[in-house]
């Protein structure tokens, strides 16, 4: 497993704080400041998986990872400010300070599928309780996913 990470460092930001935000998601990251970008790699998805469980967002995380996959690679962006606070928030649009751009390389589609299952298991068939949801939070989650879907297709001409 190879995880590539890039995060912009704005002139108003401390590179140390941006590094801390990245490490909140990938503690084993080997990072280097290259111009206005903090770049590096990691090999462990355990912290990401823990945050997905703690924040009860396996369906959202799985959807983001599946939408961002291409063969043995999955790409996603995480909000840098949320990461600085120890939270995982998938970015749908570039934040004002830029986002943490992540590319997970698993070698092949089967390896990537296993990695996605590790981070965000398929919860179809799970009870609401097993998923950490109530009826109210399920409805809110479904609304949020519909908004994300609309944002992804914004500007599509339907062709």
Beta strands, then each sheet from edge to edge (+ up, - down):
strand 1: 2-8
strand 2: 30-34
strand 3: 37-42
strand 4: 69-70
strand 5: 73-79
strand 6: 99-105
sheet 1: 2+ 3- 1+ 6- 5+ 4-
end
